[in-house]
Amino acid sequence: MIGARPIPRLAFGPAPLAGERMLSEERAVALSFNGSTQAVMMATPADLVDFAYGFALTEGIAVPTEVESVEVVETEGGIDVQCWLVPEAEARLAARRRTMAGPVGCGLCGIDSIAEAVREPEPVPHGGLRMTPSQVMAAIAALPQFQPLHDVTRSAHCAGFWTGGALAVTREDVGRHNALDKLAGWALRSGADCAQGAVVLTSRVSIDLVQKVAALRCGIVIAVSAPTADAVALAERAGITLIALARPDRFEAFTHTDRIVTEPAHVGHPR
């Protein structure tokens, strides 16, 4: 499958057993804008066009209409995802050059400005989706059914978009930030109304993930693991309902809990 390959191994238990295990691939993926490398991430080599669009939006580089084309180019050392922007976006990028080079999905590597790392997103409007507790738990319960890369490797994060009572799509990557960027790229390219859905994550929630969810204008994020205290504070200011430590039978809500309702009649649906 794309993003994984079999590797020989020797398993030890009652007796040594030779065989293979499917392991996640991680390649150096360069994100280049108008011929200049903006970031180098260790990422799973799948859904890279989605990755480019999502990264451009969630990192404040460009909105979808400012991306003229994306081409994925194999190189000797890795993969170069070449993005071409309109002149206005290129000029903005030149004013805030940033280079990222780091380990798997390291969301803050290379930022040369503290202000950029802790930037305040534009608050998300408080309209849109409402969810019942049973829907929140159903969304997290559905996630394992849509993680094919993790199923065979046990080493991939997943980001999904829940809407209309089901997971519409998921994206996987060895990096949690990369998985969310790929999901963001799918949402942009498909025209999904993110205000009418929830982002569902297999990872913890940090400040930079809250920033990315806010860039999608999505009001609800549901995560399997705990958030950081500062991510909770940012979600509160950004108008995002942050749900974490979610399981099929329980969860904890930290911010804007009014989006969680008990009457099905109040639950929003996609228009």
Protein Blocks (a to p, Z undefined) as FASTA:
>chain_A
ZZiacdddddddfbccdddddddddddddddeehiafbdcddddehklmmmmmmmmmnom
acfklpmbdcddddfklccddddddfklmmmmmmmgccddddehiakgoiabfklmmccc
ddddfehjdddfklmmmmmmmmmmmmmklmmnopaccddddeehiafbdcddfbfklmmm
mmmmmmmmnopafklcccddfbdcdfklmmmmmmnopabdcdfbdcdfklmmmmmmnopa
cdehiafkbccdfbhkllpcfbfklpccdZZ
